[in-house]
Amino acid sequence: MMRIVICFLLLNFCSCKQSNDANNCESAEVFEVVDLSSLAGCQFLLQDNEDRRFEPINLLNIKPDVKAGDVINAKIKVENDLAGICQAGEIVSIICIK
């Protein structure tokens, strides 16, 4: 029984990842935070240096004090299985922020 408990604890410990872990952010990109709350269903979007816009689903969870004009280094993942109301950019989740 003790072996099962130890294995369970080890699996839980090894499977946890921190969202702001610097090792996960090696390929982070630079984004400017853009406020599109004037459009229905929009709030903050990320805009890269090629003027592409991304709608992050977890920006305020990771960085609750964000404001328009902030520049962040983040690694993002496109979420192809999600749809947004804003429709001003691809839906993404932020993996980490430097």
C-alpha positions in Angstrom: 0.0 0.0 0.0 2.8 2.4 0.9 4.4 1.8 -2.6 1.2 2.9 -4.3 1.0 6.1 -2.2 4.6 6.9 -3.0 4.2 6.3 -6.7 1.1 8.5 -6.7 2.9 11.3 -5.0 5.9 11.0 -7.3 3.6 11.1 -10.4 1.8 14.2 -9.1 5.0 16.0 -8.3 6.6 15.3 -11.6 3.6 16.2 -13.7 3.2 19.7 -12.3 4.5 22.5 -14.4 4.8 26.2 -13.4 3.4 28.6 -16.0 6.2 31.1 -15.4 9.1 28.6 -15.5 12.0 30.2 -17.3 13.0 26.9 -18.9 9.7 26.7 -20.7 10.1 30.3 -22.1 13.1 29.7 -24.3 11.2 30.5 -27.5 9.2 33.5 -26.1 8.1 36.2 -28.5 7.5 39.9 -27.9 3.9 41.1 -27.8 2.2 44.4 -27.1 -1.0 44.3 -25.1 -3.8 46.0 -27.1 -7.1 47.0 -25.5 -10.0 46.2 -27.9 -12.8 46.4 -25.3 -14.6 48.8 -27.5 -15.4 45.9 -29.8 -18.2 43.5 -28.6 -16.8 40.5 -26.9 -13.2 41.7 -26.9 -10.8 42.7 -24.1 -7.0 42.5 -24.2 -5.3 41.1 -27.2 -1.6 40.4 -27.9 -0.1 42.0 -31.0 3.3 40.9 -32.4 5.7 42.9 -34.5 4.0 41.8 -37.7 0.7 43.3 -36.5 -0.8 39.8 -36.0 -3.3 39.7 -33.2 -3.9 36.9 -30.7 -6.8 36.5 -28.2 -5.3 35.0 -25.0 -7.7 33.0 -22.9 -5.6 33.2 -19.7 -3.8 36.5 -19.8 -5.6 38.0 -16.8 -5.0 34.8 -14.8 -1.3 34.9 -15.4 -0.8 38.7 -15.3 -3.8 40.3 -13.6 -2.3 43.8 -13.6 -1.9 44.0 -17.4 -2.8 47.2 -19.2 -2.9 48.5 -22.7 0.5 49.3 -24.1 2.4 46.8 -21.9 5.1 44.9 -23.7 5.5 41.2 -22.6 7.7 38.3 -23.6 5.5 35.3 -23.8 5.3 31.8 -25.3 1.9 31.1 -26.7 0.0 28.0 -28.0 -2.7 28.3 -30.6 -5.9 26.7 -29.5 -7.5 25.4 -32.7 -10.4 23.7 -30.9 -11.7 27.0 -29.3 -13.7 29.8 -30.8 -14.1 33.3 -29.5 -16.7 36.0 -29.6 -14.2 38.8 -30.4 -12.9 37.3 -33.7 -10.1 39.8 -33.9 -7.3 37.2 -33.7 -6.4 33.6 -33.1 -7.4 32.1 -29.8 -4.2 31.2 -27.8 -3.2 30.2 -24.3 -0.1 31.7 -22.7 2.4 29.0 -21.7 4.7 31.3 -19.8 5.7 35.0 -19.5 9.3 36.1 -19.0 
